[in-house]
């Protein structure tokens, strides 16, 4: 199901429920369906680390709107993790913006 996308990107998108659920959530079962149990388990810790780092990003709300802060947060994660592709970056943007409304 993942094609040539990195497992980390597939996992992030599935776990958050991007384009499937109305709000970001914790959908571990979707990760298992997307990658299979073994690959899902292999990517679980890195995925949770990415999400923890995303959550730890604290923007300067005096300088940034919600959209700009979300863009910057997703961009920062993508700069740190080569295996986070553009589609997963959109899922991170969505999750970050939802979490900081």
C-alpha positions as CSV (number, residue, x, y, z in Angstrom):
1,X,0.0,0.0,0.0
2,X,2.9,2.4,0.7
3,X,4.5,2.1,-2.8
4,X,7.8,3.9,-2.8
5,X,7.0,6.2,0.1
6,X,9.1,5.9,3.2
7,X,7.5,3.8,6.0
8,X,7.8,6.8,8.4
9,X,5.7,9.0,6.1
10,X,3.1,6.3,5.6
11,X,2.9,5.7,9.3
12,X,2.5,9.4,10.2
13,X,-0.3,9.9,7.7
14,X,-2.1,6.7,8.8
15,X,-1.6,7.3,12.5
16,X,-3.0,10.8,12.4
17,X,-5.9,9.8,10.2
18,X,-5.1,12.4,7.5
19,X,-7.7,12.5,4.8
20,X,-9.7,9.8,6.6
21,X,-10.9,11.3,9.8
22,X,-12.3,14.8,10.5
23,X,-9.8,15.4,13.3
24,X,-6.3,14.1,14.0
25,X,-6.1,11.1,16.2
26,X,-4.1,8.1,17.3
27,X,-5.0,5.4,14.8
28,X,-2.4,2.6,15.4
29,X,-4.6,0.1,13.6
30,X,-4.4,2.1,10.4
31,X,-0.6,2.0,10.6
32,X,-0.7,-1.8,10.9
33,X,-3.1,-2.0,8.0
34,X,-0.9,0.3,5.8
35,X,2.5,-1.3,6.6
36,X,1.9,-4.7,8.2
37,X,2.6,-5.5,11.8
38,X,6.3,-6.0,11.6
39,X,7.1,-2.8,9.6
40,X,4.6,-0.9,11.8
41,X,6.4,-2.0,14.9
42,X,9.7,-1.0,13.4
43,X,8.6,2.5,12.7
44,X,6.5,3.0,15.8
45,X,9.2,4.6,18.0
46,X,10.5,7.0,15.3
47,X,6.9,8.0,14.4
48,X,6.2,8.8,18.0
49,X,9.4,10.8,18.3
50,X,8.5,12.9,15.3
51,X,5.1,13.6,16.8
52,X,6.6,14.5,20.2
53,X,9.0,16.8,18.4
54,X,6.2,18.4,16.5
55,X,4.2,18.9,19.7
56,X,7.3,20.5,21.4
57,X,7.6,23.2,18.7
58,X,6.4,26.5,20.3
59,X,5.9,29.3,17.9
60,X,6.1,33.0,18.6
61,X,2.4,33.8,18.4
62,X,3.3,37.5,18.2
63,X,4.9,36.9,14.8
64,X,3.0,33.9,13.4
65,X,-0.5,33.2,12.4
66,X,-1.8,29.6,12.9
67,X,-1.2,28.8,9.3
68,X,2.4,30.2,9.3
69,X,3.2,28.5,12.6
70,X,1.9,25.2,11.3
71,X,3.8,25.6,8.0
72,X,7.0,26.3,10.0
73,X,6.5,23.4,12.3
74,X,5.9,20.9,9.5
75,X,8.9,22.4,7.6
76,X,11.1,22.0,10.6
77,X,10.2,18.4,11.0
78,X,10.8,17.7,7.3
79,X,14.2,19.3,7.6
80,X,15.2,17.0,10.5
81,X,13.7,13.8,9.0
82,X,14.5,12.8,5.4
83,X,11.9,10.1,5.5
84,X,9.1,12.6,6.1
85,X,7.8,13.3,2.6
86,X,5.6,16.2,1.4
87,X,2.3,14.3,1.9
88,X,3.3,13.4,5.5
89,X,4.3,17.1,5.9
90,X,0.7,18.0,5.0
91,X,-0.6,15.6,7.7
92,X,1.8,17.2,10.2
93,X,0.6,20.7,9.2
94,X,-3.0,19.5,9.7
95,X,-2.3,17.9,13.1
96,X,-0.3,20.9,14.3
97,X,-2.8,23.5,13.2
98,X,-5.7,21.5,14.8
99,X,-3.8,21.1,18.1
100,X,-3.1,24.8,18.3
101,X,-6.5,26.3,17.5
